[in-house]
Amino acid sequence: MRKIYDLTAPICLENNEVRIPKPKSAEISLELIGHDLLLSGTKLFKYLSNSIKFEVHLGTHIDLPTTFAYQSIDPFKIPVDFFIREAYIVHVERDYSKKSLTLDEVREKIDPKEFTELPRERRPTLLFKTGMSRYWCRDNQRYMNFPGLSKSLVEFIAYELEPPFIGIDAISIDRTIEHRSLSLYTNIDEEFINILRMQEYTALLGHDILLRKNIYILENLDMREIPSDVSRGLLIALPLFRFTSLTEKSVLITALPCRVIFVPEPEGSVGEVVRKLRTLEKELSGIVV
């Protein structure tokens, strides 16, 4: 039986609190929900339920260009097959205490033709396995010392490969002292957004380069179980929620929490599997109007 890998990082609980690196935040509570049955006047219909309040950049998620207000993305309009595609895994485990991952380290592991010879919408995604997954929920101090991608590597991805999105088994592709995003600000005014657009936001330069090119960023993957000899397969990174607005006023969604599944080298080529899934999606779209 073919091994299927769940690359979704768990949300770790400790003494009823979510154990996560700062400045991320989450709250999970248990509530008794229900109502009195008025007809009988005596019997209670209630059930236990959890309420979850969390920042959407927590756990495994996809950063959208709206994270830095570059453009408005309606996640509801992103086709399902965008999240289902061939994936290449670049194994780059090493000691990252001193420097970021460089282009020289991965150049020989990536064949640009695998990307450039395909239309952009059909190009594979690129996943970096740095080995940081082993520290998630176990040693936050080490986990926050994540590698990040060097500027030269990010520019190579953005201007030569141009995949629809990339992924990494770390909290961010940018190595920063303080990992911040617009979603951490509760009140965002237009003046602040304009200031952010005009300045060189060097603290998150990798995000800046990729998101301006409309290349999404899949972060906080759990790749511990991926063997070193597995380098390609089918990636399914489906958002947990489908956001849309019932009014004309749009809602600014900056990231999509995801459940991510990886299947190494499915039977038939990965491209054939993706094409079959896209055909099925079109058939279903014709039925469900």
PyMOL commands that set and color helices and strands:
alter all, ss='L'
color gray80, all
select helices_A, chain A and resi 65-68+75-77+80-83+103-109+113-116+120-122+132-135+140-143+151-161+182-184+190-198+202-212+270-287
alter helices_A, ss='H'
color red, helices_A
select strands_A, chain A and resi 5-6+13-14+17-18+26-36+44-54+61-63+84-91+125-129+165-168+216-219+232-239+255-264
alter strands_A, ss='S'
color yellow, strands_A
deselect
rebuild
show_as cartoon
